[in-house]
Amino acid sequence: MLKGCAVSSATPILLRNFSSTSSSSEPIHKPFTAQSPPPVHRDRRRTHAHTYALTLDFSASTMSTVMQKIKDIEDEMAKTQKNKATAHHLGLLKAKLAKLRRELLAPPSKGGGGAGEGFDVTKSGDARVGLVGFPSVGKSTLLNKLTGTFSEVASYEFTTLTCIPGVITYRGAKIQLLDLPGIIEGAKDGKGRGRQVISTSRTCNCILIVLDAIKPITHKRLIEKELEGFGIRLNKEPPNLTFRKKDKGGINFTSTVTNTHLDLETVKAICSEYRIHNADITLRYDATADDLIDVIEGSRIYMPCIYVVNKIDQITLEELEILDKLPHYCPVSAHLEWNLDGLLDKIWEYLNLTRIYTKPKGMNPDYEDPVILSSKRKTVEDFCERIHKDMLKQFKYALVWGSSAKHKPQRVGKEHELEDEDVVQIIKKV
């Protein structure tokens, strides 16, 4: 439009057809007024939608291909006999399987969230505990009874469709309890909302696997398999072996004990699958091929786990005695509130938290609000950082009363390790 020319809103503007292929003299485009916008062409929108659909189809086909490869390897491992002659072959298959599972759980994606994202729940309190199990085993009832938080309970499966958080205040510590949706078999491969559930489980300090006492105890192994497929190792310590890459020199394999699972050829086969040709590997115990793969992958989570057998009011005393032989288990009845105190004691034991009481100068210790530290980080320095990040700048020394002190009080530095229920007084620089 020319500058200074006024156009009436009622005056139609016609677009002339400049196409030489059209035989008609009438304009192709319909007239539009200055108030009405020009017609929107949907060709570009259709192109984007078509491209997005193709991307989804490609991702789905890629995922199905990876899952098929995983199934083929698992079938081959099931058919292969386990002996010294096949150890090399099985180690190679396990390494390939670990790589495929990593590709399946964290596929490359452009933009957007990753496939392994969990529920958007803010971490709060001193520790986080997750309730994991199949649908309708009583996880929501357990959350309601322990925390007083409402989580919908019904007789049908998949009542809980998202993550419901609650808080337990126990022995001065605030423990966040997460009621996660029920998982199904094949969750580690993306079925249901399994990836979100297990991804959130990786952020927990302890996992409660809730089992139904009137259902087969084999459900325990099925859930363990789903969590292990996502890199979570339950009630295990990290492998006591050293793995260090180097620039040259080949694979140097040494061991301080007799090995019954690994030899040099198996170690070389596993390393070659990861394109590692130069490394120093030292074993300090009889490690397996799975342990070596876990160390090479480096993304494994080791955490304590309690097997909560719910609905024990519906089984006989003889069946309860059989369940009592399970390690790391706690029998409860969430509906009747049986043994919930015992469950809280076991959660506290497995979290292994350390309570430290503060003592202001010239005053009595504050036993009502302890500072909660992890068992792996419980030095005076960790204690100061827990209170305030700037406290270390003014730190001079600390006075400690309790089991970690040789005499009461003991003057210590910031490297001193504290014990449960110690009393600490911080002396600042003048």
VOLODO-260422 format. One record per residue (C-alpha): x, y, z; residue number from 1. Coordinates in steps of 0.2 Angstrom, whole numbers, plus 5000, padded with zeros to 4 digits. Layout:
VOLODO-260422
+------+------+------+------+
:    u :    v :    w : resi :
+------+------+------+------+
:    X :    Y :    Z :  NUM :
...
+------+------+------+------+
This chain:
VOLODO-260422
+------+------+------+------+
:    u :    v :    w : resi :
+------+------+------+------+
: 5000 : 5000 : 5000 :    1 :
: 5007 : 5017 : 4995 :    2 :
: 5011 : 5030 : 5009 :    3 :
: 4997 : 5043 : 5011 :    4 :
: 4983 : 5033 : 5002 :    5 :
: 4968 : 5029 : 5012 :    6 :
: 4959 : 5013 : 5009 :    7 :
: 4941 : 5011 : 5015 :    8 :
: 4937 : 4995 : 5025 :    9 :
: 4923 : 4991 : 5014 :   10 :
: 4934 : 4992 : 4998 :   11 :
: 4939 : 4975 : 4991 :   12 :
: 4957 : 4972 : 4985 :   13 :
: 4958 : 4960 : 4971 :   14 :
: 4974 : 4950 : 4968 :   15 :
: 4978 : 4948 : 4949 :   16 :
: 4983 : 4931 : 4943 :   17 :
: 5000 : 4932 : 4935 :   18 :
: 5001 : 4913 : 4930 :   19 :
: 5003 : 4910 : 4912 :   20 :
: 4996 : 4893 : 4913 :   21 :
: 4978 : 4898 : 4918 :   22 :
: 4966 : 4900 : 4904 :   23 :
: 4953 : 4909 : 4914 :   24 :
: 4954 : 4928 : 4916 :   25 :
: 4945 : 4928 : 4933 :   26 :
: 4957 : 4930 : 4948 :   27 :
: 4961 : 4914 : 4957 :   28 :
: 4961 : 4921 : 4975 :   29 :
: 4946 : 4928 : 4983 :   30 :
: 4945 : 4946 : 4987 :   31 :
: 4948 : 4951 : 5006 :   32 :
: 4946 : 4967 : 5015 :   33 :
: 4959 : 4977 : 5025 :   34 :
: 4950 : 4972 : 5041 :   35 :
: 4951 : 4953 : 5037 :   36 :
: 4967 : 4944 : 5036 :   37 :
: 4973 : 4936 : 5020 :   38 :
: 4970 : 4917 : 5018 :   39 :
: 4982 : 4906 : 5027 :   40 :
: 4990 : 4893 : 5017 :   41 :
: 4991 : 4876 : 5026 :   42 :
: 5004 : 4868 : 5015 :   43 :
: 5019 : 4873 : 5027 :   44 :
: 5008 : 4867 : 5042 :   45 :
: 5005 : 4851 : 5034 :   46 :
: 5023 : 4849 : 5030 :   47 :
: 5028 : 4851 : 5048 :   48 :
: 5015 : 4839 : 5054 :   49 :
: 5020 : 4826 : 5041 :   50 :
: 5038 : 4828 : 5046 :   51 :
: 5034 : 4826 : 5065 :   52 :
: 5024 : 4810 : 5061 :   53 :
: 5038 : 4803 : 5051 :   54 :
: 5050 : 4807 : 5066 :   55 :
: 5038 : 4798 : 5078 :   56 :
: 5037 : 4783 : 5066 :   57 :
: 5056 : 4782 : 5064 :   58 :
: 5058 : 4783 : 5083 :   59 :
: 5045 : 4770 : 5086 :   60 :
: 5053 : 4758 : 5072 :   61 :
: 5070 : 4761 : 5080 :   62 :
: 5064 : 4757 : 5097 :   63 :
: 5055 : 4741 : 5091 :   64 :
: 5071 : 4736 : 5082 :   65 :
: 5082 : 4738 : 5098 :   66 :
: 5069 : 4728 : 5108 :   67 :
: 5070 : 4715 : 5095 :   68 :
: 5089 : 4714 : 5096 :   69 :
: 5087 : 4713 : 5115 :   70 :
: 5075 : 4699 : 5114 :   71 :
: 5086 : 4690 : 5102 :   72 :
: 5101 : 4692 : 5114 :   73 :
: 5091 : 4686 : 5129 :   74 :
: 5085 : 4671 : 5119 :   75 :
: 5103 : 4666 : 5114 :   76 :
: 5109 : 4668 : 5132 :   77 :
: 5095 : 4657 : 5138 :   78 :
: 5100 : 4644 : 5126 :   79 :
: 5119 : 4645 : 5130 :   80 :
: 5125 : 4633 : 5144 :   81 :
: 5135 : 4642 : 5157 :   82 :
: 5153 : 4635 : 5159 :   83 :
: 5171 : 4640 : 5157 :   84 :
: 5170 : 4637 : 5138 :   85 :
: 5155 : 4649 : 5135 :   86 :
: 5161 : 4662 : 5148 :   87 :
: 5169 : 4672 : 5134 :   88 :
: 5153 : 4672 : 5123 :   89 :
: 5141 : 4676 : 5137 :   90 :
: 5152 : 4690 : 5143 :   91 :
: 5151 : 4697 : 5125 :   92 :
: 5132 : 4695 : 5124 :   93 :
: 5130 : 4704 : 5141 :   94 :
: 5140 : 4719 : 5135 :   95 :
: 5130 : 4720 : 5120 :   96 :
: 5114 : 4719 : 5130 :   97 :
: 5119 : 4733 : 5142 :   98 :
: 5123 : 4744 : 5127 :   99 :
: 5106 : 4741 : 5119 :  100 :
: 5097 : 4744 : 5135 :  101 :
: 5106 : 4760 : 5137 :  102 :
: 5101 : 4765 : 5120 :  103 :
: 5083 : 4760 : 5123 :  104 :
: 5082 : 4770 : 5140 :  105 :
: 5090 : 4786 : 5133 :  106 :
: 5088 : 4787 : 5115 :  107 :
: 5095 : 4802 : 5106 :  108 :
: 5082 : 4816 : 5104 :  109 :
: 5082 : 4833 : 5097 :  110 :
: 5074 : 4846 : 5109 :  111 :
: 5060 : 4841 : 5121 :  112 :
: 5063 : 4830 : 5136 :  113 :
: 5072 : 4814 : 5136 :  114 :
: 5064 : 4797 : 5137 :  115 :
: 5070 : 4794 : 5154 :  116 :
: 5062 : 4809 : 5163 :  117 :
: 5053 : 4806 : 5179 :  118 :
: 5038 : 4815 : 5187 :  119 :
: 5041 : 4833 : 5192 :  120 :
: 5041 : 4831 : 5211 :  121 :
: 5052 : 4844 : 5220 :  122 :
: 5064 : 4835 : 5232 :  123 :
: 5061 : 4840 : 5250 :  124 :
: 5066 : 4834 : 5267 :  125 :
: 5081 : 4825 : 5273 :  126 :
: 5079 : 4809 : 5263 :  127 :
: 5067 : 4802 : 5249 :  128 :
: 5059 : 4785 : 5249 :  129 :
: 5049 : 4778 : 5235 :  130 :
: 5034 : 4766 : 5235 :  131 :
: 5036 : 4754 : 5220 :  132 :
: 5025 : 4739 : 5215 :  133 :
: 5012 : 4732 : 5204 :  134 :
: 4995 : 4740 : 5203 :  135 :
: 4983 : 4737 : 5218 :  136 :
: 4995 : 4731 : 5231 :  137 :
: 4991 : 4744 : 5244 :  138 :
: 5004 : 4758 : 5240 :  139 :
: 4992 : 4772 : 5242 :  140 :
: 4984 : 4765 : 5258 :  141 :
: 5002 : 4764 : 5265 :  142 :
: 5005 : 4783 : 5260 :  143 :
: 4989 : 4788 : 5268 :  144 :
: 4992 : 4779 : 5285 :  145 :
: 5010 : 4784 : 5286 :  146 :
: 5010 : 4802 : 5281 :  147 :
: 4991 : 4808 : 5282 :  148 :
: 4992 : 4813 : 5264 :  149 :
: 4977 : 4809 : 5253 :  150 :
: 4980 : 4797 : 5239 :  151 :
: 4965 : 4790 : 5230 :  152 :
: 4961 : 4772 : 5235 :  153 :
: 4950 : 4761 : 5225 :  154 :
: 4947 : 4742 : 5221 :  155 :
: 4952 : 4744 : 5203 :  156 :
: 4970 : 4744 : 5196 :  157 :
: 4979 : 4760 : 5191 :  158 :
: 4970 : 4771 : 5203 :  159 :
: 4986 : 4782 : 5205 :  160 :
: 4991 : 4789 : 5189 :  161 :
: 5004 : 4802 : 5194 :  162 :
: 5017 : 4804 : 5209 :  163 :
: 5009 : 4808 : 5226 :  164 :
: 5022 : 4815 : 5239 :  165 :
: 5020 : 4814 : 5257 :  166 :
: 5031 : 4818 : 5272 :  167 :
: 5035 : 4807 : 5287 :  168 :
: 5043 : 4816 : 5303 :  169 :
: 5052 : 4802 : 5312 :  170 :
: 5066 : 4804 : 5325 :  171 :
: 5068 : 4822 : 5321 :  172 :
: 5070 : 4819 : 5302 :  173 :
: 5058 : 4824 : 5288 :  174 :
: 5057 : 4809 : 5276 :  175 :
: 5048 : 4812 : 5259 :  176 :
: 5038 : 4797 : 5254 :  177 :
: 5032 : 4795 : 5236 :  178 :
: 5017 : 4785 : 5230 :  179 :
: 5022 : 4780 : 5212 :  180 :
: 5010 : 4773 : 5199 :  181 :
: 5009 : 4754 : 5198 :  182 :
: 5022 : 4747 : 5185 :  183 :
: 5019 : 4732 : 5174 :  184 :
: 5030 : 4719 : 5167 :  185 :
: 5041 : 4727 : 5153 :  186 :
: 5041 : 4744 : 5161 :  187 :
: 5060 : 4745 : 5158 :  188 :
: 5056 : 4743 : 5139 :  189 :
: 5044 : 4758 : 5140 :  190 :
: 5028 : 4749 : 5143 :  191 :
: 5015 : 4759 : 5153 :  192 :
: 5022 : 4774 : 5163 :  193 :
: 5036 : 4762 : 5168 :  194 :
: 5051 : 4774 : 5163 :  195 :
: 5044 : 4789 : 5173 :  196 :
: 5041 : 4778 : 5188 :  197 :
: 5058 : 4770 : 5188 :  198 :
: 5067 : 4787 : 5183 :  199 :
: 5059 : 4794 : 5199 :  200 :
: 5065 : 4779 : 5209 :  201 :
: 5083 : 4783 : 5204 :  202 :
: 5082 : 4799 : 5214 :  203 :
: 5077 : 4790 : 5230 :  204 :
: 5088 : 4786 : 5245 :  205 :
: 5078 : 4770 : 5248 :  206 :
: 5065 : 4760 : 5239 :  207 :
: 5050 : 4751 : 5246 :  208 :
: 5045 : 4737 : 5235 :  209 :
: 5027 : 4734 : 5240 :  210 :
: 5021 : 4716 : 5237 :  211 :
: 5004 : 4708 : 5240 :  212 :
: 5004 : 4693 : 5252 :  213 :
: 4990 : 4684 : 5243 :  214 :
: 4999 : 4685 : 5226 :  215 :
: 5014 : 4675 : 5220 :  216 :
: 5030 : 4679 : 5228 :  217 :
: 5038 : 4678 : 5211 :  218 :
: 5032 : 4696 : 5208 :  219 :
: 5047 : 4701 : 5219 :  220 :
: 5059 : 4695 : 5206 :  221 :
: 5049 : 4703 : 5191 :  222 :
: 5050 : 4720 : 5199 :  223 :
: 5069 : 4718 : 5203 :  224 :
: 5071 : 4714 : 5185 :  225 :
: 5063 : 4730 : 5179 :  226 :
: 5073 : 4740 : 5191 :  227 :
: 5089 : 4732 : 5187 :  228 :
: 5086 : 4734 : 5168 :  229 :
: 5085 : 4753 : 5172 :  230 :
: 5102 : 4753 : 5181 :  231 :
: 5096 : 4752 : 5199 :  232 :
: 5106 : 4739 : 5210 :  233 :
: 5096 : 4734 : 5226 :  234 :
: 5105 : 4730 : 5242 :  235 :
: 5122 : 4729 : 5234 :  236 :
: 5138 : 4738 : 5236 :  237 :
: 5148 : 4745 : 5221 :  238 :
: 5160 : 4733 : 5214 :  239 :
: 5177 : 4733 : 5222 :  240 :
: 5187 : 4734 : 5206 :  241 :
: 5197 : 4747 : 5198 :  242 :
: 5195 : 4752 : 5180 :  243 :
: 5206 : 4765 : 5172 :  244 :
: 5208 : 4770 : 5154 :  245 :
: 5225 : 4774 : 5147 :  246 :
: 5233 : 4779 : 5130 :  247 :
: 5243 : 4764 : 5126 :  248 :
: 5249 : 4747 : 5133 :  249 :
: 5234 : 4736 : 5129 :  250 :
: 5222 : 4728 : 5142 :  251 :
: 5232 : 4725 : 5159 :  252 :
: 5221 : 4713 : 5170 :  253 :
: 5227 : 4709 : 5187 :  254 :
: 5218 : 4701 : 5202 :  255 :
: 5222 : 4699 : 5221 :  256 :
: 5210 : 4684 : 5222 :  257 :
: 5206 : 4668 : 5213 :  258 :
: 5194 : 4672 : 5199 :  259 :
: 5180 : 4659 : 5194 :  260 :
: 5170 : 4671 : 5182 :  261 :
: 5182 : 4682 : 5173 :  262 :
: 5198 : 4679 : 5163 :  263 :
: 5209 : 4689 : 5152 :  264 :
: 5200 : 4684 : 5136 :  265 :
: 5182 : 4688 : 5143 :  266 :
: 5189 : 4705 : 5149 :  267 :
: 5196 : 4709 : 5132 :  268 :
: 5180 : 4704 : 5124 :  269 :
: 5169 : 4715 : 5135 :  270 :
: 5181 : 4730 : 5133 :  271 :
: 5182 : 4728 : 5114 :  272 :
: 5163 : 4729 : 5113 :  273 :
: 5165 : 4746 : 5121 :  274 :
: 5179 : 4750 : 5110 :  275 :
: 5191 : 4751 : 5124 :  276 :
: 5208 : 4744 : 5119 :  277 :
: 5220 : 4751 : 5133 :  278 :
: 5215 : 4750 : 5151 :  279 :
: 5221 : 4744 : 5168 :  280 :
: 5209 : 4733 : 5177 :  281 :
: 5212 : 4727 : 5195 :  282 :
: 5200 : 4715 : 5204 :  283 :
: 5200 : 4714 : 5223 :  284 :
: 5186 : 4700 : 5224 :  285 :
: 5178 : 4687 : 5213 :  286 :
: 5169 : 4698 : 5201 :  287 :
: 5157 : 4693 : 5187 :  288 :
: 5155 : 4700 : 5170 :  289 :
: 5140 : 4710 : 5175 :  290 :
: 5151 : 4719 : 5188 :  291 :
: 5164 : 4724 : 5176 :  292 :
: 5150 : 4730 : 5164 :  293 :
: 5142 : 4740 : 5178 :  294 :
: 5159 : 4749 : 5181 :  295 :
: 5162 : 4752 : 5163 :  296 :
: 5144 : 4759 : 5160 :  297 :
: 5146 : 4770 : 5176 :  298 :
: 5128 : 4775 : 5177 :  299 :
: 5122 : 4762 : 5190 :  300 :
: 5113 : 4767 : 5206 :  301 :
: 5116 : 4757 : 5222 :  302 :
: 5103 : 4759 : 5235 :  303 :
: 5095 : 4750 : 5249 :  304 :
: 5078 : 4741 : 5247 :  305 :
: 5065 : 4735 : 5259 :  306 :
: 5052 : 4722 : 5253 :  307 :
: 5035 : 4727 : 5261 :  308 :
: 5023 : 4712 : 5261 :  309 :
: 5006 : 4720 : 5263 :  310 :
: 4989 : 4712 : 5267 :  311 :
: 4996 : 4699 : 5279 :  312 :
: 4979 : 4699 : 5288 :  313 :
: 4973 : 4689 : 5273 :  314 :
: 4985 : 4674 : 5275 :  315 :
: 4988 : 4660 : 5287 :  316 :
: 5002 : 4660 : 5301 :  317 :
: 5011 : 4646 : 5292 :  318 :
: 5012 : 4656 : 5276 :  319 :
: 5018 : 4671 : 5286 :  320 :
: 5032 : 4660 : 5293 :  321 :
: 5037 : 4656 : 5275 :  322 :
: 5038 : 4674 : 5271 :  323 :
: 5048 : 4677 : 5286 :  324 :
: 5063 : 4669 : 5278 :  325 :
: 5064 : 4682 : 5265 :  326 :
: 5079 : 4694 : 5267 :  327 :
: 5076 : 4713 : 5269 :  328 :
: 5057 : 4710 : 5271 :  329 :
: 5044 : 4718 : 5283 :  330 :
: 5026 : 4711 : 5285 :  331 :
: 5013 : 4724 : 5287 :  332 :
: 4994 : 4727 : 5285 :  333 :
: 4991 : 4745 : 5279 :  334 :
: 4972 : 4744 : 5281 :  335 :
: 4973 : 4738 : 5299 :  336 :
: 4989 : 4747 : 5303 :  337 :
: 4998 : 4732 : 5308 :  338 :
: 5017 : 4734 : 5311 :  339 :
: 5018 : 4751 : 5303 :  340 :
: 5030 : 4756 : 5318 :  341 :
: 5041 : 4741 : 5313 :  342 :
: 5042 : 4748 : 5295 :  343 :
: 5047 : 4765 : 5301 :  344 :
: 5061 : 4758 : 5311 :  345 :
: 5067 : 4748 : 5296 :  346 :
: 5066 : 4763 : 5285 :  347 :
: 5077 : 4773 : 5297 :  348 :
: 5089 : 4758 : 5298 :  349 :
: 5091 : 4757 : 5280 :  350 :
: 5093 : 4776 : 5277 :  351 :
: 5107 : 4776 : 5290 :  352 :
: 5105 : 4794 : 5294 :  353 :
: 5115 : 4803 : 5307 :  354 :
: 5107 : 4816 : 5319 :  355 :
: 5118 : 4830 : 5326 :  356 :
: 5112 : 4841 : 5339 :  357 :
: 5118 : 4860 : 5340 :  358 :
: 5123 : 4868 : 5355 :  359 :
: 5124 : 4887 : 5356 :  360 :
: 5137 : 4895 : 5367 :  361 :
: 5131 : 4896 : 5385 :  362 :
: 5115 : 4887 : 5381 :  363 :
: 5108 : 4869 : 5382 :  364 :
: 5109 : 4858 : 5367 :  365 :
: 5093 : 4859 : 5355 :  366 :
: 5087 : 4841 : 5355 :  367 :
: 5071 : 4845 : 5346 :  368 :
: 5078 : 4850 : 5329 :  369 :
: 5093 : 4840 : 5324 :  370 :
: 5104 : 4842 : 5309 :  371 :
: 5102 : 4827 : 5298 :  372 :
: 5117 : 4820 : 5289 :  373 :
: 5120 : 4806 : 5277 :  374 :
: 5131 : 4791 : 5284 :  375 :
: 5143 : 4794 : 5269 :  376 :
: 5145 : 4813 : 5273 :  377 :
: 5146 : 4816 : 5291 :  378 :
: 5161 : 4827 : 5295 :  379 :
: 5161 : 4843 : 5304 :  380 :
: 5163 : 4851 : 5287 :  381 :
: 5148 : 4843 : 5281 :  382 :
: 5138 : 4848 : 5296 :  383 :
: 5143 : 4867 : 5294 :  384 :
: 5138 : 4866 : 5275 :  385 :
: 5121 : 4859 : 5280 :  386 :
: 5118 : 4874 : 5292 :  387 :
: 5125 : 4887 : 5280 :  388 :
: 5137 : 4888 : 5266 :  389 :
: 5146 : 4903 : 5273 :  390 :
: 5149 : 4895 : 5290 :  391 :
: 5166 : 4887 : 5285 :  392 :
: 5173 : 4904 : 5281 :  393 :
: 5171 : 4909 : 5299 :  394 :
: 5175 : 4892 : 5306 :  395 :
: 5189 : 4891 : 5319 :  396 :
: 5186 : 4874 : 5328 :  397 :
: 5172 : 4864 : 5335 :  398 :
: 5168 : 4856 : 5352 :  399 :
: 5160 : 4839 : 5351 :  400 :
: 5151 : 4829 : 5365 :  401 :
: 5146 : 4811 : 5361 :  402 :
: 5152 : 4794 : 5355 :  403 :
: 5164 : 4801 : 5342 :  404 :
: 5173 : 4811 : 5355 :  405 :
: 5188 : 4804 : 5365 :  406 :
: 5184 : 4816 : 5380 :  407 :
: 5170 : 4828 : 5383 :  408 :
: 5171 : 4840 : 5375 :  409 :
: 5184 : 4837 : 5362 :  410 :
: 5191 : 4851 : 5352 :  411 :
: 5191 : 4845 : 5334 :  412 :
: 5194 : 4852 : 5316 :  413 :
: 5182 : 4851 : 5301 :  414 :
: 5189 : 4834 : 5296 :  415 :
: 5182 : 4825 : 5312 :  416 :
: 5169 : 4812 : 5308 :  417 :
: 5153 : 4813 : 5319 :  418 :
: 5142 : 4799 : 5325 :  419 :
: 5123 : 4798 : 5328 :  420 :
: 5117 : 4810 : 5342 :  421 :
: 5133 : 4819 : 5344 :  422 :
: 5132 : 4837 : 5351 :  423 :
: 5142 : 4850 : 5342 :  424 :
: 5146 : 4868 : 5346 :  425 :
: 5155 : 4879 : 5332 :  426 :
: 5168 : 4892 : 5338 :  427 :
: 5170 : 4906 : 5325 :  428 :
: 5184 : 4917 : 5321 :  429 :
: 5184 : 4933 : 5330 :  430 :
+------+------+------+------+
